[in-house]
Amino acid sequence: MEQELEQDEGVRELFEIIASLANGDECARFFRDLCTLNELKAMAERWRVARMVSEDIPYRLISQHTGASTATITRIAHWVNHGEGGYRQMLERSEV
């Protein structure tokens, strides 16, 4: 993880709190209080794009289905394929 994030005590604390959430309902309540609707929708769109990228769906089709720009899809694809491994881990976990 980027050194700046790793050294940010507030970010680390937030990650620990998220990791302690017990279930989907608790997670939904916490994130709804923490984030605006637009932030939640943006994260949901990124996750949907990441899933579609991992299925090798062409970027143009992903854009048509999600409304995401091809530039956004390209950035997400970079993180899916060359990031910290978080997308990959969750994609593998969601296949189970």
C-alpha positions in Angstrom: 0.0 0.0 0.0 1.2 3.5 -0.7 3.4 4.8 2.1 1.4 7.9 2.6 -1.8 5.9 3.4 0.1 3.3 5.4 1.4 6.1 7.7 -1.9 7.9 8.0 -3.3 7.0 11.4 -6.8 8.0 10.5 -6.8 5.9 7.4 -5.5 2.9 9.3 -8.1 3.4 12.0 -10.9 3.5 9.3 -9.6 0.3 7.8 -9.7 -1.4 11.2 -13.2 -0.2 11.9 -14.4 -1.5 8.4 -12.7 -4.8 9.1 -14.6 -5.1 12.4 -18.0 -4.8 10.8 -20.0 -7.9 11.6 -22.3 -8.4 8.6 -23.8 -6.7 5.5 -26.5 -4.9 7.4 -24.0 -3.4 9.9 -21.8 -2.5 6.9 -24.7 -0.8 5.1 -25.6 1.3 8.1 -22.0 2.4 8.7 -21.3 3.3 5.1 -24.6 5.1 4.7 -23.7 7.3 7.6 -20.1 7.7 6.4 -20.7 8.4 2.7 -23.0 10.5 0.5 -25.3 8.6 -1.8 -23.1 9.8 -4.7 -20.0 8.3 -3.1 -21.7 5.0 -2.5 -23.0 4.9 -6.1 -19.5 5.7 -7.4 -18.0 2.9 -5.3 -20.7 0.5 -6.5 -20.1 1.5 -10.1 -16.3 0.9 -9.6 -17.0 -2.6 -8.2 -19.4 -3.4 -11.1 -16.8 -2.2 -13.6 -14.1 -4.3 -11.8 -16.3 -7.4 -12.1 -16.9 -6.8 -15.8 -13.2 -6.1 -16.4 -12.3 -9.4 -14.7 -14.8 -11.2 -17.1 -12.9 -9.7 -20.1 -15.9 -7.8 -21.3 -14.9 -5.1 -23.8 -14.5 -1.6 -22.4 -17.1 -0.2 -24.8 -19.7 -2.7 -23.6 -18.8 -2.0 -20.0 -19.3 1.7 -20.7 -22.6 1.1 -22.3 -23.9 -1.0 -19.4 -22.5 1.1 -16.5 -22.3 4.6 -17.9 -18.6 4.8 -16.8 -16.2 6.5 -19.2 -13.6 4.4 -21.0 -11.0 6.5 -19.1 -12.5 5.4 -15.8 -12.7 1.8 -16.9 -9.0 1.9 -18.0 -8.0 3.2 -14.5 -10.1 0.5 -12.8 -8.6 -2.2 -15.1 -5.2 -1.0 -14.1 -5.9 -1.5 -10.4 -7.6 -4.8 -11.1 -4.6 -6.1 -12.9 -1.7 -4.2 -11.3 -2.9 -2.8 -8.0 -2.5 -4.0 -4.4 -4.5 -7.2 -5.0 -7.6 -6.0 -3.2 -9.9 -6.2 -6.2 -8.5 -9.6 -7.2 -9.0 -11.0 -3.7 -12.6 -9.8 -3.5 -13.3 -11.0 -7.0 -12.0 -14.4 -6.1 -14.0 -14.4 -2.9 -17.2 -13.4 -4.6 -16.9 -16.4 -7.0 -17.3 -18.8 -4.1 
